């Protein structure tokens, strides 16, 4: 089990009982940055043996940018625990991150095979939840990360986003009308 805060959490002796950082307690000088901060994700070149951990951390950081959503984090044991599947713990997405060394093609391009079993395993892990499966992937040593989504899931996410945008537009119009009525009447 590993947690990004385990070296300086005040409850580090209780890690075995901690779930979803429920027991996380930091001193004032080590407080987490709030989700939605403007700092850019730590994307960069890497070739270390366990650089896949960086892909998982980058994925968690990128999907935590919305300030009203609970901060995502890397899962303990990279999703190998029965109660915490997937590589990143998030309320909306269920990322199953993959990093591979690309094969060099005759054209000079890199290639990486995406295994159907990866997608099916991640899809099975979200069955019975409200989460959306995604497969972030990158080529070892490359700074760019990509994501594979099921087309139906992408349609659902985009539809939800559009519905929220429409609701916000309607509420802004109502608020503007209320302010105008208030100014005229008051």
Buried (B, 14 or more C-beta within 10 A) or exposed (E): EEBBBBEEBEBBEEBEEBEEBEBBEEEEEEEEEEBEEEEEBEBEEBEEEEBBBBBBBBBBBBBBBEEEBBBBBBBBEBBEEEEBBBBBBBEBBBBBBBBBEBEEEEEEEBEBEEEEEBBEBBBEBBEEEEBBBBBBBBBBBBEEBEBBBBEEBBEEBEEEEEEEEEEEEEEEEEEEEEEEEEEEEE
